[in-house]
Amino acid sequence: MVDPIVRRREVIKKLSRLGLDVWKELNDTRFPSIKLPSRSVRNIVYDEKERGYVLGDLYKVRTAANIAHLRKFAQFMWVAYFAKELIKSRKTSTLRDVYYSSQAYEISFDEQKESDDLITDLEAYIRHPREEMNIFPAERAAIFGELKIEYTVPGYEGRVVDLSQHPDGLMIGHAIKTAKFNQCKAERVFVIEKDAIFNRFIEERVFKKYKAILVSTSGQAPRAARYLIRRLNEELGLPVYIFTDGDVYGMHIAGVIIYGSANAAHVRELHTPDAKWIGVWASDIEAYKLPSDPFTDKDLKRLDELLKDPRYKDDPWRKELKRFKKLRRKSELEAFSRYGLTFIVDNYLKDKMEHFMSEEN
C-alpha cells in the first residue's frame, strides 16, 4: 500500500496543475479546455494484466468555448477547488455534503447525481479515487474477525483495534480501509451480501470454526469494502469466498468484487480476481429445495444482460445463468432458515467449503 502522505501530495500536485493550466489559457486570452478520459461503455476494456476492467484510451474534450460545455466546465473546476481545500485543511466531506456545499459558493447543481458525476470525472482525470480527495460516500459495509489493525489516519495514528471485540462488526470506512494489518489469526475471508447472515455467522462463531474474517457488503459492495477485500487477499494471502442471494443481482454483486465495475473502471485496486463466488447458485435452490419466488420481467431482462456480459462467459457463471434461465426462480440467503436458524452454517456452509477446499487441494 502506497504511503497515504505520498498519495496526498500527488493529488494536491495534480489538482494544482489543473488549476494552473486553466489559468495559463485564460491569461493567454484563450478559451480553456480539459481533456477527460471517456467513461462510456465502449471505452471499458478488459486488462489481462489487471485481470479486471479498466478505462481504454478514448477521451472527450470539455471546453469553455462551447456554450453547451460552459456550465459543466465551471462546476468541474469548483469540484476540483473544493477537493483541494478539503485535503489542505485535512477535512472530509461526503458526496451529499459536496452537493449542499456548492450552494454556499453559488454553484448550481440541479440534483446530487450531477455533482456525483463530476466527482467521478475528476477521479478519472487525476487518476485518483475520491477517497484520496477526502470525499466519501455513506458507508454501510462492516467487518468482523480475529484481525488487529493499526490506524494511520490523522489523530489516530498508531491506535490498535481488535476487530473481534465488536459484536456488530465495525463499519468499513476510510480509517479501516487504510489501516495497517497488525496481527491476523484468520485463514480466509467470507464476504456476505446480507447483514442478517453476517450477524448469524458472528452468532454461530463462524470466525472461529473456519478461522474466517467476515465482511458484510449490505448489498452491492461499497468501494472501501472492495478495496479492503483486495488488501486482505493480496497482503495477507487470504482466499476470499463470496455468498450472495440466489438471483442475478446477487451474482452480479459477486462479479463486481471479482472483476470490477463499469462505473469504477477508472479506479484501480478495487477488484479481487482470485475471489470465488460460491453461492447461492441456481443449482442450490433446487438441491436444497429452498423457498423461492418467480423471476420478474426485470429479473429476466437483467439475466439476458449478464448472458451477454464477457465477465460471465465461463463456469460457474455461465452454467448457473443458464440454470436460472431454465428455473426462472430466485431465492435469498435467509431462505435456509426454513430448516432452522443454524442450517446455513451447519449444513450449507459446511457443504460448500468441503467442496471448494477439496477442489483447491
C-alpha positions in Angstrom: 0.0 0.0 0.0 1.4 3.4 -1.0 2.1 5.8 1.8 -1.1 8.0 2.3 1.1 11.1 2.7 2.7 10.5 -0.7 -0.7 10.0 -2.3 -2.0 13.2 -0.7 0.9 15.1 -2.2 0.3 13.6 -5.6 -3.3 14.5 -5.5 -2.6 18.1 -4.5 0.0 18.4 -7.2 -2.4 17.2 -9.9 -5.2 19.4 -8.7 -2.8 22.4 -8.6 -1.6 21.6 -12.2 -5.2 21.5 -13.4 -5.9 25.0 -12.0 -2.6 26.3 -13.3 -3.2 25.0 -16.8 -6.6 26.7 -17.0 -5.2 29.9 -15.6 -2.5 30.0 -18.3 -5.0 29.5 -21.1 -7.1 32.4 -19.7 -4.0 34.5 -19.2 -3.2 33.9 -22.9 -6.8 35.0 -23.8 -7.7 31.5 -24.9 -10.8 29.5 -24.0 -9.6 26.9 -21.5 -10.3 23.2 -22.2 -10.0 19.9 -20.3 -9.2 16.6 -21.8 -11.2 13.9 -19.9 -11.0 10.1 -20.2 -14.2 8.8 -21.7 -16.3 6.8 -19.2 -18.6 5.4 -21.9 -19.2 1.7 -22.1 -17.2 1.4 -25.4 -14.1 2.7 -23.6 -14.2 0.0 -20.9 -11.8 -2.8 -21.7 -10.6 -6.0 -20.0 -7.0 -5.7 -18.9 -5.2 -9.1 -18.9 -2.5 -7.9 -16.5 -5.0 -6.4 -14.0 -7.5 -9.2 -14.6 -10.3 -6.7 -14.5 -12.0 -3.9 -16.4 -10.3 -0.5 -16.9 -10.7 2.6 -19.0 -9.3 2.5 -22.5 -7.6 5.3 -24.5 -10.7 7.3 -25.6 -11.0 10.9 -24.5 -13.5 13.7 -24.6 -12.8 17.4 -24.6 -14.8 19.8 -22.4 -14.2 23.4 -23.5 -15.3 26.9 -22.3 -15.5 27.8 -26.0 -18.7 25.7 -26.3 -21.6 27.3 -24.5 -23.1 23.8 -24.0 -20.0 22.9 -22.0 -19.6 26.1 -20.1 -21.8 25.2 -17.1 -20.2 21.8 -16.6 -16.7 23.3 -17.1 -17.3 25.8 -14.3 -18.8 23.1 -12.0 -15.9 20.7 -12.7 -13.4 23.4 -11.7 -15.3 24.2 -8.5 -15.3 20.5 -7.5 -11.5 20.4 -8.1 -11.1 23.5 -6.0 -13.3 22.2 -3.2 -11.4 18.8 -3.2 -8.1 20.6 -2.9 -9.4 22.7 0.0 -10.6 19.6 1.8 -7.1 18.0 1.5 -5.2 21.1 2.6 -7.4 21.7 5.6 -7.5 17.9 6.5 -11.2 18.0 6.4 -13.6 15.3 5.0 -16.9 15.5 3.2 -19.5 13.1 1.9 -20.9 13.1 -1.6 -24.1 14.6 -0.1 -22.1 17.4 1.6 -20.4 18.3 -1.6 -23.7 18.8 -3.3 -25.0 21.1 -0.5 -21.7 22.9 0.0 -21.9 24.1 -3.6 -24.8 26.4 -2.7 -22.5 28.4 -0.4 -20.4 29.2 -3.5 -23.4 29.8 -5.7 -22.6 26.8 -7.8 -25.8 25.4 -9.2 -26.4 21.7 -9.4 -29.9 20.5 -10.3 -29.5 17.3 -8.3 -26.9 15.4 -6.4 -26.3 13.0 -9.3 -24.9 15.9 -11.3 -22.2 16.7 -8.7 -21.5 13.0 -8.1 -20.8 12.6 -11.9 -18.4 15.5 -11.9 -16.5 14.0 -8.9 -16.2 10.8 -10.9 -14.9 12.8 -13.9 -12.3 14.4 -11.6 -11.3 10.9 -10.4 -10.8 9.8 -14.0 -8.9 13.0 -14.8 -6.3 12.9 -12.0 -6.3 9.0 -11.8 -7.0 9.0 -8.0 -10.2 7.9 -6.3 -12.5 10.4 -4.5 -11.4 9.0 -1.1 -7.9 10.4 -1.7 -9.6 13.8 -2.2 -11.3 13.3 1.3 -14.7 12.8 -0.3 -16.6 9.7 0.9 -19.9 8.1 0.3 -22.2 6.9 3.1 -20.6 3.6 4.0 -22.7 0.6 5.1 -20.3 -2.4 4.9 -18.9 -4.0 8.1 -16.1 -6.3 9.1 -15.6 -8.8 12.0 -12.9 -11.3 12.8 -9.6 -12.1 14.6 -7.6 -9.3 13.0 -5.9 -6.4 14.7 -5.5 -3.2 12.7 -3.5 -0.1 13.4 -5.0 3.2 12.3 -3.0 5.5 10.0 -5.5 8.4 9.7 -4.5 11.7 11.3 -5.3 11.9 15.1 -5.5 8.1 15.4 -2.1 7.1 14.2 -0.8 4.0 16.0 -4.1 3.1 17.7 -4.7 -0.6 17.5 -8.2 -2.2 17.3 -9.2 -5.8 17.5 -12.0 -6.5 15.0 -13.3 -9.4 17.0 -14.2 -7.2 20.0 -17.2 -5.5 18.3 -20.2 -7.9 18.2 -21.9 -5.9 15.5 -18.8 -5.6 13.4 -17.0 -2.3 12.6 -18.1 -0.1 9.7 -15.6 -0.2 6.8 -14.8 3.5 6.2 -11.6 5.2 5.2 -9.9 4.6 8.6 -10.2 0.8 8.4 -9.6 0.7 4.6 -6.2 2.4 5.0 -5.2 0.8 8.3 -2.1 -1.4 8.7 -2.7 -5.1 9.4 -1.1 -5.7 12.8 -1.9 -9.3 13.7 -4.1 -11.8 11.9 -5.3 -15.2 13.1 -7.7 -15.8 10.2 -7.0 -18.1 7.2 -9.8 -16.9 4.8 -12.4 -14.2 4.2 -16.2 -14.7 3.9 -17.9 -11.9 2.0 -21.6 -11.8 2.7 -24.2 -9.8 0.9 -26.8 -9.7 3.6 -26.5 -8.1 7.1 -28.7 -10.7 8.7 -26.5 -13.6 7.5 -23.4 -11.7 8.6 -24.9 -11.4 12.1 -25.8 -15.1 12.0 -22.2 -16.0 11.1 -21.0 -14.0 14.1 -23.5 -15.6 16.4 -22.6 -19.1 15.2 -18.9 -18.2 15.7 -18.0 -18.9 12.0 -15.0 -16.7 12.5 -13.7 -19.4 14.9 -14.9 -22.6 13.2 -13.5 -21.6 9.8 -10.8 -19.1 11.0 -12.5 -16.5 8.9 -12.8 -12.8 8.6 -16.4 -11.8 7.9 -17.3 -8.9 5.7 -20.9 -7.7 5.1 -21.4 -5.7 1.9 -25.1 -4.9 2.7 -25.9 -5.2 -0.9 -23.6 -4.0 -3.7 -20.2 -3.7 -2.1 -19.1 -0.1 -1.5 -15.6 0.9 -2.8 -14.0 0.9 0.6 -15.1 -2.7 1.2 -13.9 -3.8 -2.2 -10.5 -2.2 -1.6 -10.2 -3.8 1.8 -11.2 -7.2 0.5 -8.4 -6.9 -2.1 -5.9 -6.0 0.5 -6.9 -8.9 2.7 -6.3 -11.2 -0.3 -3.1 -9.6 -1.6 -1.3 -8.5 1.6 -2.3 -11.4 3.9 -2.8 -14.1 1.3 -6.3 -14.9 2.5 -8.6 -16.7 0.0 -11.9 -14.9 -0.5 -15.3 -16.6 -0.7 -18.5 -14.7 -1.6 -22.0 -15.5 -0.5 -24.9 -13.7 -2.2 -28.7 -14.1 -2.7 -29.7 -16.7 -5.3 -30.6 -14.3 -8.1 -28.9 -12.5 -11.0 -28.3 -9.4 -8.8 -26.5 -11.4 -6.2 -24.4 -13.0 -8.9 -23.5 -9.5 -10.2 -22.5 -8.3 -6.7 -20.0 -11.2 -6.7 -18.9 -10.4 -10.2 -18.1 -6.8 -9.4 -16.0 -7.8 -6.4 -14.1 -10.3 -8.7 -13.8 -8.4 -12.0 -14.6 -4.8 -11.2 -17.5 -2.5 -12.2 -18.1 -0.4 -15.2 -18.8 2.7 -13.0 -15.4 2.5 -11.3 -13.3 1.2 -14.3 -11.1 4.3 -13.9 -10.1 3.3 -10.3 -7.6 0.5 -9.8 -7.2 -1.9 -6.9 -10.9 -2.4 -6.3 -11.3 -5.9 -7.6 -10.1 -9.3 -6.3 -9.6 -11.6 -9.3 -8.9 -14.7 -7.2 -12.1 -14.4 -5.1 -14.7 -17.1 -5.6 -18.4 -16.9 -5.8 -19.7 -20.0 -4.0 -23.4 -19.4 -3.7 -26.3 -19.1 -3.6 -26.4 -20.7 -7.0 -29.5 -21.6 -9.0 -28.5 -25.2 -8.6 -28.5 -24.7 -4.8 -32.1 -23.5 -5.0 -33.0 -26.9 -6.5 -30.6 -29.0 -4.4 -31.7 -27.6 -1.1 -35.4 -27.1 -2.1 -35.3 -23.5 -1.0 -38.4 -21.3 -0.8 -38.3 -19.2 -3.9 -40.1 -16.6 -5.9 -40.7 -16.3 -9.7 -38.5 -14.0 -11.8 -40.0 -10.7 -12.7 -39.6 -9.2 -16.2 -36.9 -7.0 -14.7 -35.0 -10.1 -13.5 -35.3 -11.8 -16.9 -34.0 -8.6 -18.6 -31.0 -8.5 -16.2 -30.4 -12.2 -16.8 -30.2 -11.6 -20.6 -27.8 -8.7 -20.0 -25.5 -10.9 -17.9 -25.5 -13.6 -20.5 -24.0 -11.1 -22.9 -21.5 -9.7 -20.4 -17.9 -11.0 -21.0 -17.3 -11.3 -17.3 -19.7 -14.2 -17.1 -18.7 -16.3 -20.1 -17.1 -19.1 -18.1 -18.3 -21.5 -15.5 -19.7 -21.5 -12.9 -21.2 -18.2 -14.1 -22.4 -19.5 -17.5 -23.7 -22.7 -16.1 -25.7 -21.0 -13.3 -27.0 -18.3 -15.6 -28.4 -21.0 -17.8 -29.9 -22.8 -14.8 -31.5 -19.5 -13.7 -32.9 -19.0 -17.2 -34.4 -22.5 -17.1 -35.6 -22.3 -13.4 -36.9 -18.8 -13.6 -36.9 -18.6 -9.8 -34.9 -16.8 -7.2 -34.1 -17.2 -3.5 -32.5 -15.4 -0.7 -29.8 -16.4 1.8 -32.3 -16.2 4.5 -34.3 -19.0 2.8 -32.2 -21.6 4.5 -33.9 -20.7 7.8 -36.9 -22.9 6.7 -34.7 -25.7 8.0 -33.7 -24.0 11.2 -31.7 -20.9 12.1 -28.3 -22.6 12.1 -28.8 -24.7 8.9 -27.0 -22.2 6.8 -23.8 -22.7 8.9 -24.2 -26.3 10.0 -25.1 -27.6 6.6 -24.9 -25.2 3.6 -21.6 -23.5 4.6 -20.1 -26.9 5.6 -21.1 -28.5 2.2 -19.8 -25.5 0.2 -16.5 -25.3 2.0 -15.8 -29.0 1.8 -16.5 -28.8 -2.0 -14.2 -25.8 -2.7 -11.4 -26.8 -0.3 -11.3 -30.3 -1.9 -11.0 -28.6 -5.3 -8.2 -26.4 -4.1 -6.3 -29.3 -2.6 
